[in-house]
Amino acid sequence: MKKIIVPVDFSDQSNKALKVAASLASKHNAELVVLHMLELNAVMISSEGLPQEQVVFLLKLTEKRFSEFLDKPFLKDLTVTPIIKHYKVFSEVNEVAEEHKADLIVMGSHGVDGLEEIFIGSNTERVVRNATVPVLVIKDDIEGFTVNSIVFASSFNEDNIPAFHKVKSFANLLGAKINYVYINTPGDNFLSTEDAYTRIAQFISKTNAGIEVEIYNDYTVEKGILNYSNTTNADLIAISTHGRKGLSHFFMGSIGEDVANHATIPVVTFKI
């Protein structure tokens, strides 16, 4: 873990994410790339637009606020690179991560519910949907981020093999154990115990991994992941996401995004 991207909007939630990222950077001697996206584009392309001096003033004001935001004791002795983008596009976060060859994106989130979630989602959800690098989602204020137990929930289909290897590497980096779980739900996706274990056995054979997987029954995959994580006292949930977009996302959703949005403990997502 050499570079960590932290998108911030100067909120309390982004401060929580920055604190966790700083803890990881300190432990792994990593650089923090702190990103702020200034939404000037909508103002600048309006019918009246903004005079150039006002744009410059806003940029200078943002730079000052950014500098004050980064003046924190927990960032002392760390390598911190601030970046300001002049427009807000959530795929841009991933572009910055790829440009800087970052290993991880750390974001704060308070989650959203109801109609707001259906129609606009959360900023974190959008980043998770677009990111090709792992995204660590933080909800609460965490002192000295330490992970001892990770829940990795998976369908254990072949397309989850890359995410499986990434989760193992991530757990090794943190010195954490992994609890592997398959969430069995009623309806079209229900598997008998025999069929579930057959699928899991085939997955284990293809990965050549000596692991044990628990089958956990619940009404939905999301509820199963959250409930299982609670019963095992997990410190972190790891999950793969397809990053579906458009109508496919609206009708099918992404379990990874939903879990990241609703879990109270940290969640790390891996794109497949």
CYANA upper distance limits for C-alpha pairs under 8 A (distance plus 0.5 A):
  1 MET  CA     28 HIS  CA      6.86
  1 MET  CA     29 ASN  CA      8.49
  1 MET  CA     30 ALA  CA      6.67
  1 MET  CA    103 ASP  CA      6.26
  1 MET  CA    104 LEU  CA      8.17
  2 LYS  CA     25 ALA  CA      8.46
  2 LYS  CA     28 HIS  CA      7.82
  2 LYS  CA     29 ASN  CA      7.47
  2 LYS  CA     30 ALA  CA      4.83
  2 LYS  CA     31 GLU  CA      6.59
  2 LYS  CA    102 ALA  CA      7.56
  2 LYS  CA    103 ASP  CA      7.18
  3 LYS  CA     25 ALA  CA      8.46
  3 LYS  CA     30 ALA  CA      5.78
  3 LYS  CA     31 GLU  CA      5.24
  3 LYS  CA     32 LEU  CA      6.47
  3 LYS  CA     33 VAL  CA      7.51
  3 LYS  CA    100 HIS  CA      8.07
  3 LYS  CA    101 LYS  CA      7.66
  3 LYS  CA    102 ALA  CA      5.13
  3 LYS  CA    103 ASP  CA      6.23
  3 LYS  CA    104 LEU  CA      7.55
  4 ILE  CA     21 ALA  CA      7.50
  4 ILE  CA     25 ALA  CA      7.93
  4 ILE  CA     30 ALA  CA      7.47
  4 ILE  CA     31 GLU  CA      6.75
  4 ILE  CA     32 LEU  CA      5.53
  4 ILE  CA     33 VAL  CA      6.47
  4 ILE  CA    102 ALA  CA      6.08
  4 ILE  CA    103 ASP  CA      6.55
  4 ILE  CA    104 LEU  CA      5.53
  4 ILE  CA    105 ILE  CA      6.32
  4 ILE  CA    106 VAL  CA      7.65
  5 ILE  CA     32 LEU  CA      6.63
  5 ILE  CA     33 VAL  CA      5.28
  5 ILE  CA     34 VAL  CA      6.40
  5 ILE  CA     35 LEU  CA      7.52
  5 ILE  CA     97 ALA  CA      6.80
  5 ILE  CA    102 ALA  CA      7.03
  5 ILE  CA    104 LEU  CA      6.75
  5 ILE  CA    105 ILE  CA      5.14
  5 ILE  CA    106 VAL  CA      6.74
  6 VAL  CA     17 ALA  CA      7.69
  6 VAL  CA     18 LEU  CA      6.86
  6 VAL  CA     21 ALA  CA      7.72
  6 VAL  CA     32 LEU  CA      7.65
  6 VAL  CA     33 VAL  CA      6.69
  6 VAL  CA     34 VAL  CA      5.26
  6 VAL  CA     35 LEU  CA      6.41
  6 VAL  CA    105 ILE  CA      6.37
  6 VAL  CA    106 VAL  CA      5.59
  6 VAL  CA    107 MET  CA      6.60
  7 PRO  CA     14 SER  CA      7.74
  7 PRO  CA     34 VAL  CA      6.40
  7 PRO  CA     35 LEU  CA      5.01
  7 PRO  CA     36 HIS  CA      6.30
  7 PRO  CA     37 MET  CA      8.34
  7 PRO  CA     93 VAL  CA      7.81
  7 PRO  CA    105 ILE  CA      8.34
  7 PRO  CA    106 VAL  CA      7.80
  7 PRO  CA    107 MET  CA      6.74
  8 VAL  CA     14 SER  CA      5.50
  8 VAL  CA     15 ASN  CA      7.95
  8 VAL  CA     18 LEU  CA      8.41
  8 VAL  CA     34 VAL  CA      7.42
  8 VAL  CA     35 LEU  CA      6.48
  8 VAL  CA     36 HIS  CA      5.78
  8 VAL  CA     37 MET  CA      8.38
  8 VAL  CA    107 MET  CA      8.19
  9 ASP  CA     14 SER  CA      6.88
  9 ASP  CA     36 HIS  CA      6.59
  9 ASP  CA     37 MET  CA      7.99
 10 PHE  CA     14 SER  CA      6.80
 10 PHE  CA     15 ASN  CA      7.43
 10 PHE  CA     66 PHE  CA      8.11
 10 PHE  CA     69 PHE  CA      7.11
 11 SER  CA     15 ASN  CA      6.85
 12 ASP  CA     16 LYS  CA      6.86
 13 GLN  CA     17 ALA  CA      6.97
 13 GLN  CA    108 GLY  CA      5.23
 13 GLN  CA    109 SER  CA      6.44
 13 GLN  CA    110 HIS  CA      7.46
 13 GLN  CA    138 ILE  CA      8.36
 13 GLN  CA    139 LYS  CA      7.46
 13 GLN  CA    140 ASP  CA      8.25
 14 SER  CA     18 LEU  CA      6.58
 14 SER  CA    107 MET  CA      6.98
 14 SER  CA    108 GLY  CA      5.30
 14 SER  CA    109 SER  CA      8.11
 15 ASN  CA     19 LYS  CA      6.70
 15 ASN  CA    108 GLY  CA      8.08
 16 LYS  CA     20 VAL  CA      7.01
 16 LYS  CA    108 GLY  CA      6.85
 16 LYS  CA    138 ILE  CA      7.51
 16 LYS  CA    139 LYS  CA      8.02
 16 LYS  CA    140 ASP  CA      7.14
 16 LYS  CA    141 ASP  CA      5.70
 16 LYS  CA    142 ILE  CA      7.60
 17 ALA  CA     21 ALA  CA      6.64
 17 ALA  CA    106 VAL  CA      6.49
 17 ALA  CA    107 MET  CA      5.81
 17 ALA  CA    108 GLY  CA      5.31
 17 ALA  CA    137 VAL  CA      8.13
 17 ALA  CA    138 ILE  CA      6.18
 17 ALA  CA    139 LYS  CA      8.44
 18 LEU  CA     22 ALA  CA      6.49
 18 LEU  CA    106 VAL  CA      7.95
 18 LEU  CA    107 MET  CA      8.33
 19 LYS  CA     23 SER  CA      6.81
 19 LYS  CA     74 PHE  CA      7.47
 19 LYS  CA    142 ILE  CA      8.01
 19 LYS  CA    143 GLU  CA      8.23
 20 VAL  CA     24 LEU  CA      6.89
 20 VAL  CA    106 VAL  CA      8.39
 20 VAL  CA    138 ILE  CA      8.42
 20 VAL  CA    142 ILE  CA      7.20
 20 VAL  CA    143 GLU  CA      8.13
 20 VAL  CA    144 GLY  CA      7.76
 20 VAL  CA    145 PHE  CA      6.20
 21 ALA  CA     25 ALA  CA      6.54
 21 ALA  CA     32 LEU  CA      7.91
 21 ALA  CA    106 VAL  CA      6.83
 22 ALA  CA     26 SER  CA      6.49
 22 ALA  CA     32 LEU  CA      7.79
 22 ALA  CA     74 PHE  CA      7.27
 22 ALA  CA     75 LEU  CA      6.85
 22 ALA  CA     78 LEU  CA      8.15
 23 SER  CA     27 LYS  CA      6.86
 23 SER  CA    144 GLY  CA      6.44
 23 SER  CA    145 PHE  CA      6.50
 24 LEU  CA     28 HIS  CA      6.60
 24 LEU  CA     30 ALA  CA      8.08
 24 LEU  CA    145 PHE  CA      7.72
 25 ALA  CA     29 ASN  CA      5.81
 25 ALA  CA     30 ALA  CA      4.88
 25 ALA  CA     31 GLU  CA      6.84
 25 ALA  CA     32 LEU  CA      7.32
 25 ALA  CA     78 LEU  CA      7.88
 26 SER  CA     30 ALA  CA      7.28
 26 SER  CA     78 LEU  CA      7.32
 30 ALA  CA     79 THR  CA      7.97
 31 GLU  CA     78 LEU  CA      7.60
 31 GLU  CA     79 THR  CA      5.54
 31 GLU  CA     80 VAL  CA      6.57
 31 GLU  CA     81 THR  CA      8.03
 32 LEU  CA     78 LEU  CA      8.14
 32 LEU  CA     79 THR  CA      6.66
 32 LEU  CA     80 VAL  CA      5.27
 32 LEU  CA     81 THR  CA      6.63
 33 VAL  CA     80 VAL  CA      6.46
 33 VAL  CA     81 THR  CA      5.23
 33 VAL  CA     82 PRO  CA      6.44
 33 VAL  CA     83 ILE  CA      7.66
 34 VAL  CA     80 VAL  CA      7.52
 34 VAL  CA     81 THR  CA      6.55
 34 VAL  CA     82 PRO  CA      5.30
 34 VAL  CA     83 ILE  CA      6.58
 35 LEU  CA     82 PRO  CA      6.58
 35 LEU  CA     83 ILE  CA      5.35
 35 LEU  CA     84 ILE  CA      6.47
 35 LEU  CA     85 LYS  CA      8.01
 35 LEU  CA     93 VAL  CA      8.41
 36 HIS  CA     82 PRO  CA      8.42
 36 HIS  CA     83 ILE  CA      6.79
 36 HIS  CA     84 ILE  CA      5.42
 36 HIS  CA     85 LYS  CA      6.78
 37 MET  CA     84 ILE  CA      6.31
 37 MET  CA     85 LYS  CA      5.19
 37 MET  CA     86 HIS  CA      6.49
 37 MET  CA     87 TYR  CA      6.34
 37 MET  CA     88 LYS  CA      5.76
 38 LEU  CA     62 THR  CA      8.42
 38 LEU  CA     84 ILE  CA      7.34
 38 LEU  CA     85 LYS  CA      6.40
 38 LEU  CA     86 HIS  CA      5.28
 38 LEU  CA     87 TYR  CA      5.93
 38 LEU  CA     88 LYS  CA      6.80
 39 GLU  CA     43 VAL  CA      8.34
 39 GLU  CA     86 HIS  CA      6.59
 39 GLU  CA     87 TYR  CA      5.17
 39 GLU  CA     88 LYS  CA      5.71
 40 LEU  CA     44 MET  CA      6.50
 40 LEU  CA     86 HIS  CA      6.34
 40 LEU  CA     87 TYR  CA      6.21
 41 ASN  CA     45 ILE  CA      6.61
 41 ASN  CA     86 HIS  CA      7.58
 41 ASN  CA     87 TYR  CA      5.99
 41 ASN  CA     88 LYS  CA      8.39
 42 ALA  CA     46 SER  CA      6.90
 43 VAL  CA     49 GLY  CA      6.68
 43 VAL  CA     50 LEU  CA      7.49
 44 MET  CA     49 GLY  CA      5.19
 44 MET  CA     50 LEU  CA      6.16
 45 ILE  CA     49 GLY  CA      6.20
 50 LEU  CA     54 GLN  CA      6.85
 50 LEU  CA     55 VAL  CA      7.03
 51 PRO  CA     55 VAL  CA      7.09
 52 GLN  CA     56 VAL  CA      6.76
 53 GLU  CA     57 PHE  CA      6.58
 54 GLN  CA     58 LEU  CA      6.66
 55 VAL  CA     59 LEU  CA      6.75
 56 VAL  CA     60 LYS  CA      6.66
 57 PHE  CA     61 LEU  CA      6.56
 58 LEU  CA     62 THR  CA      6.60
 59 LEU  CA     63 GLU  CA      6.66
 60 LYS  CA     64 LYS  CA      6.72
 61 LEU  CA     65 ARG  CA      6.71
 62 THR  CA     66 PHE  CA      6.42
 63 GLU  CA     67 SER  CA      6.62
 63 GLU  CA     84 ILE  CA      8.45
 64 LYS  CA     68 GLU  CA      6.80
 65 ARG  CA     69 PHE  CA      6.58
 66 PHE  CA     70 LEU  CA      6.79
 67 SER  CA     71 ASP  CA      6.93
 70 LEU  CA     75 LEU  CA      7.86
 71 ASP  CA     75 LEU  CA      7.93
 72 LYS  CA     76 LYS  CA      7.58
 75 LEU  CA     80 VAL  CA      8.12
 88 LYS  CA     92 GLU  CA      8.10
 89 VAL  CA     93 VAL  CA      8.11
 90 PHE  CA     94 ASN  CA      8.16
 90 PHE  CA    123 ASN  CA      7.94
 90 PHE  CA    126 ARG  CA      6.72
 90 PHE  CA    127 VAL  CA      6.08
 90 PHE  CA    130 ASN  CA      7.84
 91 SER  CA     95 GLU  CA      7.02
 91 SER  CA    126 ARG  CA      8.32
 91 SER  CA    127 VAL  CA      7.05
 91 SER  CA    130 ASN  CA      5.93
 91 SER  CA    131 ALA  CA      7.62
 92 GLU  CA     96 VAL  CA      6.69
 93 VAL  CA     97 ALA  CA      6.74
 93 VAL  CA    127 VAL  CA      7.43
 93 VAL  CA    131 ALA  CA      8.06
 94 ASN  CA     98 GLU  CA      6.58
 94 ASN  CA    127 VAL  CA      7.93
 94 ASN  CA    130 ASN  CA      7.20
 94 ASN  CA    131 ALA  CA      5.50
 94 ASN  CA    132 THR  CA      7.24
 94 ASN  CA    133 VAL  CA      7.84
 95 GLU  CA     99 GLU  CA      6.49
 96 VAL  CA    100 HIS  CA      6.64
 97 ALA  CA    101 LYS  CA      6.39
 97 ALA  CA    102 ALA  CA      5.42
 97 ALA  CA    103 ASP  CA      8.26
 97 ALA  CA    104 LEU  CA      8.32
 97 ALA  CA    105 ILE  CA      7.88
 97 ALA  CA    133 VAL  CA      7.97
 98 GLU  CA    102 ALA  CA      6.70
 98 GLU  CA    133 VAL  CA      8.40
102 ALA  CA    133 VAL  CA      8.09
103 ASP  CA    133 VAL  CA      6.94
103 ASP  CA    134 PRO  CA      7.64
104 LEU  CA    133 VAL  CA      6.49
104 LEU  CA    134 PRO  CA      5.71
104 LEU  CA    135 VAL  CA      6.46
104 LEU  CA    136 LEU  CA      7.70
105 ILE  CA    133 VAL  CA      7.57
105 ILE  CA    134 PRO  CA      6.76
105 ILE  CA    135 VAL  CA      5.17
105 ILE  CA    136 LEU  CA      6.55
106 VAL  CA    135 VAL  CA      6.33
106 VAL  CA    136 LEU  CA      5.18
106 VAL  CA    137 VAL  CA      6.52
106 VAL  CA    138 ILE  CA      7.86
107 MET  CA    124 THR  CA      7.25
107 MET  CA    135 VAL  CA      7.78
107 MET  CA    136 LEU  CA      6.73
107 MET  CA    137 VAL  CA      5.52
107 MET  CA    138 ILE  CA      6.54
108 GLY  CA    124 THR  CA      7.90
108 GLY  CA    137 VAL  CA      6.26
108 GLY  CA    138 ILE  CA      5.21
108 GLY  CA    139 LYS  CA      6.32
109 SER  CA    122 SER  CA      8.45
109 SER  CA    123 ASN  CA      8.45
109 SER  CA    124 THR  CA      6.71
109 SER  CA    137 VAL  CA      7.12
109 SER  CA    138 ILE  CA      6.61
109 SER  CA    139 LYS  CA      5.82
109 SER  CA    261 ASN  CA      7.84
110 HIS  CA    139 LYS  CA      6.35
110 HIS  CA    261 ASN  CA      8.15
111 GLY  CA    122 SER  CA      6.94
111 GLY  CA    261 ASN  CA      5.32
111 GLY  CA    262 HIS  CA      6.56
112 VAL  CA    116 GLU  CA      7.11
112 VAL  CA    117 GLU  CA      5.97
112 VAL  CA    121 GLY  CA      7.44
112 VAL  CA    122 SER  CA      6.79
112 VAL  CA    261 ASN  CA      7.50
112 VAL  CA    262 HIS  CA      8.35
113 ASP  CA    117 GLU  CA      5.60
113 ASP  CA    118 ILE  CA      8.45
114 GLY  CA    118 ILE  CA      7.08
115 LEU  CA    119 PHE  CA      6.60
116 GLU  CA    120 ILE  CA      6.25
116 GLU  CA    121 GLY  CA      6.80
117 GLU  CA    121 GLY  CA      4.60
117 GLU  CA    122 SER  CA      7.20
118 ILE  CA    250 PHE  CA      8.43
121 GLY  CA    125 GLU  CA      6.92
121 GLY  CA    126 ARG  CA      7.79
122 SER  CA    126 ARG  CA      7.01
122 SER  CA    261 ASN  CA      8.11
123 ASN  CA    127 VAL  CA      6.93
124 THR  CA    128 VAL  CA      6.66
124 THR  CA    137 VAL  CA      8.06
124 THR  CA    261 ASN  CA      8.07
125 GLU  CA    129 ARG  CA      6.65
125 GLU  CA    257 GLU  CA      5.98
125 GLU  CA    258 ASP  CA      8.31
125 GLU  CA    260 ALA  CA      7.85
125 GLU  CA    261 ASN  CA      7.19
126 ARG  CA    130 ASN  CA      6.86
127 VAL  CA    131 ALA  CA      6.29
128 VAL  CA    135 VAL  CA      6.81
128 VAL  CA    241 THR  CA      8.43
128 VAL  CA    243 GLY  CA      7.56
128 VAL  CA    257 GLU  CA      7.00
128 VAL  CA    269 THR  CA      7.58
129 ARG  CA    241 THR  CA      8.03
129 ARG  CA    242 HIS  CA      8.06
129 ARG  CA    243 GLY  CA      4.61
129 ARG  CA    244 ARG  CA      7.26
129 ARG  CA    245 LYS  CA      8.08
129 ARG  CA    257 GLU  CA      7.61
130 ASN  CA    243 GLY  CA      6.83
131 ALA  CA    135 VAL  CA      7.76
131 ALA  CA    271 LYS  CA      7.53
132 THR  CA    270 PHE  CA      7.99
132 THR  CA    271 LYS  CA      6.11
133 VAL  CA    270 PHE  CA      7.33
133 VAL  CA    271 LYS  CA      7.54
134 PRO  CA    268 VAL  CA      7.01
134 PRO  CA    269 THR  CA      5.96
134 PRO  CA    270 PHE  CA      5.36
134 PRO  CA    271 LYS  CA      7.52
135 VAL  CA    268 VAL  CA      5.85
135 VAL  CA    269 THR  CA      5.76
135 VAL  CA    270 PHE  CA      7.47
136 LEU  CA    266 PRO  CA      7.40
136 LEU  CA    267 VAL  CA      6.20
136 LEU  CA    268 VAL  CA      4.72
136 LEU  CA    269 THR  CA      7.12
137 VAL  CA    260 ALA  CA      6.97
137 VAL  CA    266 PRO  CA      6.02
137 VAL  CA    267 VAL  CA      5.66
137 VAL  CA    268 VAL  CA      6.64
138 ILE  CA    265 ILE  CA      7.79
138 ILE  CA    266 PRO  CA      5.46
138 ILE  CA    267 VAL  CA      7.54
139 LYS  CA    264 THR  CA      6.73
139 LYS  CA    265 ILE  CA      7.30
139 LYS  CA    266 PRO  CA      7.06
140 ASP  CA    264 THR  CA      8.04
140 ASP  CA    265 ILE  CA      8.12
146 THR  CA    174 LEU  CA      8.15
147 VAL  CA    174 LEU  CA      6.97
147 VAL  CA    175 GLY  CA      8.02
147 VAL  CA    176 ALA  CA      6.41
147 VAL  CA    235 ASP  CA      6.07
147 VAL  CA    236 LEU  CA      7.30
148 ASN  CA    174 LEU  CA      8.30
148 ASN  CA    175 GLY  CA      7.38
148 ASN  CA    176 ALA  CA      4.90
148 ASN  CA    177 LYS  CA      6.71
148 ASN  CA    234 ALA  CA      8.35
148 ASN  CA    235 ASP  CA      7.02
149 SER  CA    176 ALA  CA      5.92
149 SER  CA    177 LYS  CA      5.60
149 SER  CA    178 ILE  CA      6.48
149 SER  CA    179 ASN  CA      7.80
149 SER  CA    233 ASN  CA      8.20
149 SER  CA    234 ALA  CA      5.59
149 SER  CA    235 ASP  CA      5.89
149 SER  CA    236 LEU  CA      7.16
150 ILE  CA    171 ALA  CA      7.93
150 ILE  CA    176 ALA  CA      7.18
150 ILE  CA    177 LYS  CA      6.63
150 ILE  CA    178 ILE  CA      5.22
150 ILE  CA    179 ASN  CA      6.55
150 ILE  CA    234 ALA  CA      6.15
150 ILE  CA    235 ASP  CA      6.54
150 ILE  CA    236 LEU  CA      5.36
150 ILE  CA    237 ILE  CA      6.21
150 ILE  CA    238 ALA  CA      7.22
151 VAL  CA    178 ILE  CA      6.26
151 VAL  CA    179 ASN  CA      5.28
151 VAL  CA    180 TYR  CA      6.51
151 VAL  CA    181 VAL  CA      7.70
151 VAL  CA    229 SER  CA      6.78
151 VAL  CA    234 ALA  CA      6.79
151 VAL  CA    236 LEU  CA      6.90
151 VAL  CA    237 ILE  CA      5.38
151 VAL  CA    238 ALA  CA      6.44
152 PHE  CA    167 VAL  CA      8.13
152 PHE  CA    178 ILE  CA      7.12
152 PHE  CA    179 ASN  CA      6.64
152 PHE  CA    180 TYR  CA      5.49
152 PHE  CA    181 VAL  CA      6.80
152 PHE  CA    237 ILE  CA      6.66
152 PHE  CA    238 ALA  CA      5.25
152 PHE  CA    239 ILE  CA      6.38
153 ALA  CA    180 TYR  CA      6.58
153 ALA  CA    181 VAL  CA      5.43
153 ALA  CA    182 TYR  CA      6.42
153 ALA  CA    183 ILE  CA      7.72
153 ALA  CA    225 ILE  CA      7.07
153 ALA  CA    237 ILE  CA      8.24
153 ALA  CA    238 ALA  CA      7.25
153 ALA  CA    239 ILE  CA      6.26
154 SER  CA    160 ASN  CA      7.74
154 SER  CA    180 TYR  CA      8.25
154 SER  CA    181 VAL  CA      7.11
154 SER  CA    182 TYR  CA      6.22
154 SER  CA    183 ILE  CA      8.12
154 SER  CA    239 ILE  CA      7.25
154 SER  CA    240 SER  CA      7.78
155 SER  CA    160 ASN  CA      7.98
155 SER  CA    182 TYR  CA      6.59
155 SER  CA    183 ILE  CA      8.08
156 PHE  CA    160 ASN  CA      6.63
156 PHE  CA    161 ILE  CA      8.19
156 PHE  CA    182 TYR  CA      7.94
156 PHE  CA    199 ARG  CA      7.38
156 PHE  CA    200 ILE  CA      6.50
156 PHE  CA    203 PHE  CA      6.50
157 ASN  CA    161 ILE  CA      8.03
157 ASN  CA    199 ARG  CA      7.88
157 ASN  CA    203 PHE  CA      7.27
158 GLU  CA    203 PHE  CA      7.11
159 ASP  CA    272 ILE  CA      7.40
160 ASN  CA    164 PHE  CA      6.63
160 ASN  CA    240 SER  CA      7.66
160 ASN  CA    272 ILE  CA      7.21
161 ILE  CA    165 HIS  CA      6.92
161 ILE  CA    203 PHE  CA      8.30
161 ILE  CA    207 THR  CA      7.46
162 PRO  CA    166 LYS  CA      6.84
162 PRO  CA    272 ILE  CA      7.72
163 ALA  CA    167 VAL  CA      6.60
163 ALA  CA    239 ILE  CA      8.48
163 ALA  CA    240 SER  CA      6.64
163 ALA  CA    270 PHE  CA      6.31
163 ALA  CA    271 LYS  CA      7.65
163 ALA  CA    272 ILE  CA      7.07
164 PHE  CA    168 LYS  CA      6.81
165 HIS  CA    169 SER  CA      6.77
166 LYS  CA    170 PHE  CA      6.58
166 LYS  CA    270 PHE  CA      8.13
167 VAL  CA    171 ALA  CA      6.53
167 VAL  CA    238 ALA  CA      7.44
167 VAL  CA    270 PHE  CA      8.48
168 LYS  CA    172 ASN  CA      6.66
168 LYS  CA    178 ILE  CA      8.33
169 SER  CA    173 LEU  CA      6.68
170 PHE  CA    174 LEU  CA      6.89
171 ALA  CA    175 GLY  CA      6.34
171 ALA  CA    176 ALA  CA      5.49
171 ALA  CA    177 LYS  CA      7.10
171 ALA  CA    178 ILE  CA      7.59
172 ASN  CA    176 ALA  CA      6.79
179 ASN  CA    213 VAL  CA      7.90
179 ASN  CA    214 GLU  CA      8.49
180 TYR  CA    211 ILE  CA      8.35
180 TYR  CA    212 GLU  CA      7.24
180 TYR  CA    213 VAL  CA      5.32
180 TYR  CA    214 GLU  CA      6.77
181 VAL  CA    213 VAL  CA      5.77
181 VAL  CA    214 GLU  CA      5.22
181 VAL  CA    215 ILE  CA      6.30
181 VAL  CA    216 TYR  CA      7.27
182 TYR  CA    213 VAL  CA      7.40
182 TYR  CA    214 GLU  CA      6.69
182 TYR  CA    215 ILE  CA      5.37
182 TYR  CA    216 TYR  CA      6.64
183 ILE  CA    215 ILE  CA      6.51
183 ILE  CA    216 TYR  CA      5.45
183 ILE  CA    217 ASN  CA      6.31
183 ILE  CA    218 ASP  CA      7.41
183 ILE  CA    221 VAL  CA      6.20
183 ILE  CA    224 GLY  CA      6.40
183 ILE  CA    225 ILE  CA      7.46
184 ASN  CA    189 ASN  CA      8.16
184 ASN  CA    190 PHE  CA      6.50
184 ASN  CA    191 LEU  CA      7.20
184 ASN  CA    215 ILE  CA      7.17
184 ASN  CA    216 TYR  CA      6.44
184 ASN  CA    217 ASN  CA      5.26
184 ASN  CA    218 ASP  CA      6.90
184 ASN  CA    221 VAL  CA      7.75
185 THR  CA    189 ASN  CA      7.00
185 THR  CA    190 PHE  CA      5.80
185 THR  CA    191 LEU  CA      8.47
185 THR  CA    217 ASN  CA      6.46
185 THR  CA    218 ASP  CA      5.98
185 THR  CA    219 TYR  CA      5.90
185 THR  CA    220 THR  CA      6.25
185 THR  CA    221 VAL  CA      7.13
186 PRO  CA    190 PHE  CA      5.54
186 PRO  CA    218 ASP  CA      8.29
186 PRO  CA    219 TYR  CA      6.91
186 PRO  CA    220 THR  CA      8.42
191 LEU  CA    195 ASP  CA      6.23
191 LEU  CA    196 ALA  CA      6.09
192 SER  CA    196 ALA  CA      6.56
193 THR  CA    197 TYR  CA      6.65
194 GLU  CA    198 THR  CA      6.63
195 ASP  CA    199 ARG  CA      6.75
196 ALA  CA    200 ILE  CA      6.74
196 ALA  CA    215 ILE  CA      8.34
197 TYR  CA    201 ALA  CA      6.40
198 THR  CA    202 GLN  CA      6.74
199 ARG  CA    203 PHE  CA      6.80
200 ILE  CA    204 ILE  CA      6.67
200 ILE  CA    213 VAL  CA      7.89
201 ALA  CA    205 SER  CA      6.60
202 GLN  CA    206 LYS  CA      6.76
203 PHE  CA    207 THR  CA      6.74
204 ILE  CA    208 ASN  CA      6.22
204 ILE  CA    209 ALA  CA      6.06
204 ILE  CA    210 GLY  CA      7.68
204 ILE  CA    211 ILE  CA      7.77
205 SER  CA    209 ALA  CA      7.64
216 TYR  CA    224 GLY  CA      7.36
216 TYR  CA    228 TYR  CA      7.76
217 ASN  CA    224 GLY  CA      7.25
218 ASP  CA    223 LYS  CA      7.20
218 ASP  CA    224 GLY  CA      5.52
219 TYR  CA    223 LYS  CA      7.40
219 TYR  CA    224 GLY  CA      7.64
220 THR  CA    224 GLY  CA      6.58
221 VAL  CA    225 ILE  CA      6.66
221 VAL  CA    255 ILE  CA      7.92
222 GLU  CA    226 LEU  CA      6.81
222 GLU  CA    255 ILE  CA      6.81
222 GLU  CA    258 ASP  CA      7.66
222 GLU  CA    259 VAL  CA      6.54
223 LYS  CA    227 ASN  CA      6.40
224 GLY  CA    228 TYR  CA      6.32
225 ILE  CA    229 SER  CA      6.52
225 ILE  CA    259 VAL  CA      8.33
226 LEU  CA    230 ASN  CA      6.75
226 LEU  CA    259 VAL  CA      8.00
226 LEU  CA    263 ALA  CA      7.07
227 ASN  CA    231 THR  CA      6.79
228 TYR  CA    232 THR  CA      6.74
229 SER  CA    233 ASN  CA      6.54
229 SER  CA    234 ALA  CA      5.71
229 SER  CA    237 ILE  CA      7.65
230 ASN  CA    234 ALA  CA      7.00
235 ASP  CA    265 ILE  CA      6.99
235 ASP  CA    266 PRO  CA      7.55
236 LEU  CA    265 ILE  CA      6.61
236 LEU  CA    266 PRO  CA      5.59
236 LEU  CA    267 VAL  CA      6.11
236 LEU  CA    268 VAL  CA      7.86
237 ILE  CA    265 ILE  CA      7.91
237 ILE  CA    266 PRO  CA      6.96
237 ILE  CA    267 VAL  CA      5.15
237 ILE  CA    268 VAL  CA      6.74
238 ALA  CA    267 VAL  CA      6.35
238 ALA  CA    268 VAL  CA      5.38
238 ALA  CA    269 THR  CA      6.38
238 ALA  CA    270 PHE  CA      8.22
239 ILE  CA    256 GLY  CA      6.40
239 ILE  CA    267 VAL  CA      8.15
239 ILE  CA    268 VAL  CA      6.99
239 ILE  CA    269 THR  CA      5.54
239 ILE  CA    270 PHE  CA      6.80
240 SER  CA    256 GLY  CA      6.54
240 SER  CA    269 THR  CA      5.88
240 SER  CA    270 PHE  CA      5.06
240 SER  CA    271 LYS  CA      6.14
240 SER  CA    272 ILE  CA      6.83
241 THR  CA    254 SER  CA      6.94
241 THR  CA    255 ILE  CA      7.44
241 THR  CA    256 GLY  CA      5.30
241 THR  CA    257 GLU  CA      7.53
241 THR  CA    269 THR  CA      6.91
241 THR  CA    270 PHE  CA      6.54
241 THR  CA    271 LYS  CA      5.51
241 THR  CA    272 ILE  CA      6.56
242 HIS  CA    254 SER  CA      7.21
242 HIS  CA    256 GLY  CA      8.35
242 HIS  CA    271 LYS  CA      6.44
242 HIS  CA    272 ILE  CA      5.94
243 GLY  CA    249 HIS  CA      8.44
243 GLY  CA    254 SER  CA      7.18
243 GLY  CA    257 GLU  CA      8.50
243 GLY  CA    271 LYS  CA      7.35
243 GLY  CA    272 ILE  CA      8.47
244 ARG  CA    248 SER  CA      6.67
244 ARG  CA    249 HIS  CA      5.30
244 ARG  CA    253 GLY  CA      7.62
244 ARG  CA    254 SER  CA      7.04
245 LYS  CA    249 HIS  CA      5.21
245 LYS  CA    250 PHE  CA      8.07
246 GLY  CA    250 PHE  CA      6.86
247 LEU  CA    251 PHE  CA      6.56
248 SER  CA    252 MET  CA      6.20
248 SER  CA    253 GLY  CA      7.62
249 HIS  CA    253 GLY  CA      4.93
249 HIS  CA    254 SER  CA      7.05
253 GLY  CA    257 GLU  CA      8.50
253 GLY  CA    258 ASP  CA      8.33
254 SER  CA    258 ASP  CA      6.82
255 ILE  CA    259 VAL  CA      6.51
256 GLY  CA    260 ALA  CA      6.62
256 GLY  CA    269 THR  CA      7.06
257 GLU  CA    261 ASN  CA      6.56
258 ASP  CA    262 HIS  CA      6.65
259 VAL  CA    263 ALA  CA      6.06
259 VAL  CA    267 VAL  CA      8.10
260 ALA  CA    266 PRO  CA      8.35
260 ALA  CA    267 VAL  CA      6.08
260 ALA  CA    268 VAL  CA      8.12
260 ALA  CA    269 THR  CA      8.25
263 ALA  CA    267 VAL  CA      7.78
